[in-house]
Amino acid sequence: MRKISLLVSFSLPLACLAQSIERPTPHPGDECRHDIIDNLHGREKIAERRIIVTSVVPGRVTMSVTHRVLVTRETADLTNKTIVYDEDLNAIEQDGIKFAQPYPRRIYPLQPETRRENVEIEFPGQTGTSRTEKQDARAGTWETRTVPAGSFPVLTLVWKGWYNSRSPLWRWSGRMQRDIAFSPATWCEISSTEQVYAPNASPWTHRDFILTSFKQGTDEPKHEIDATLPEQGLILAPRSESED
């Protein structure tokens, strides 16, 4: 009995990576898996998320989002759902409910220091309820981000702003921030940190989402992918093991 490690390395042209991250092209069967970490009471893994692309047609990418919930505390929002995205992979529909406009998480092409200001979002809701957000976005510079799925060159897009919510009995508002790391190596989000603050400015939600594995089409899940920064050219080194 012996194990064989296979190392596959290749370089992509510098010109296609050094400037920006372009709009990705997911395919049916593509999959991303993330660990969800709660940071409110120390770092605690509370769930695992699995995202599978089920359909791709012009202007619509449909994905199934499922969760393996590990704790019952503060995880009621982690429900299974079907989400439809536009070509930029911003959500336009969830479980059959259409959004007034795509919910912004991604900007393509994404370049260092990319900015968006005063982005307004309105959520559909039940009669008498509403939620609106107003956010600004700014991308950072190239860096290497290491997660369980591997090491990747990333640009982190930071969304900051305010939300206002209304129900028949209550109105409340607060601030929010999402730091989302994207890479040219995969359409999956490499990691994100999401913080929502209650009206008294204490954290309401503070979670990390960390990529643990991904596969594209019929490929096997990819782990331990090493990558240099795009300025130096990208080197991917997926490793797999088999036993004789």
Stockholm file with secondary structure:
# STOCKHOLM 1.0

chainA/1-244         MRKISLLVSFSLPLACLAQSIERPTPHPGDECRHDIIDNLHGREKIAERRIIVTSVVPGRVTMSVTHRVLVTRETADLTNKTIVYDEDLNAIEQDGIKFAQPYPRRIYPLQPETRRENVEIEFPGQTGTSRTEKQDARAGTWETRTVPAGSFPVLTLVWKGWYNSRSPLWRWSGRMQRDIAFSPATWCEISSTEQVYAPNASPWTHRDFILTSFKQGTDEPKHEIDATLPEQGLILAPRSESED
#=GR chainA/1-244 SS CCEEEEECCEEECGGGTSSCBCCCCCCTTCEEEEEEEECTTSSEEEEEEEEEEEEEETTEEEEEEEEEECCSTTCTTCCCEEEEECTTSCEEEETTEEEEEEECSCCSSBCTTCEEEEEEEEECCSTTCEEEEEEEEEECCCEEEEETTEEEEEEEEEEEEEEEEECSSCEEEEEEEEEEEEETTEEEEEEEEEEEECTTSSEEEEEEEEEEEEECTTCCCBCCBCCCCGGGCEEECCEEEEEC
#=GC SS_cons         CCEEEEECCEEECGGGTSSCBCCCCCCTTCEEEEEEEECTTSSEEEEEEEEEEEEEETTEEEEEEEEEECCSTTCTTCCCEEEEECTTSCEEEETTEEEEEEECSCCSSBCTTCEEEEEEEEECCSTTCEEEEEEEEEECCCEEEEETTEEEEEEEEEEEEEEEEECSSCEEEEEEEEEEEEETTEEEEEEEEEEEECTTSSEEEEEEEEEEEEECTTCCCBCCBCCCCGGGCEEECCEEEEEC
//
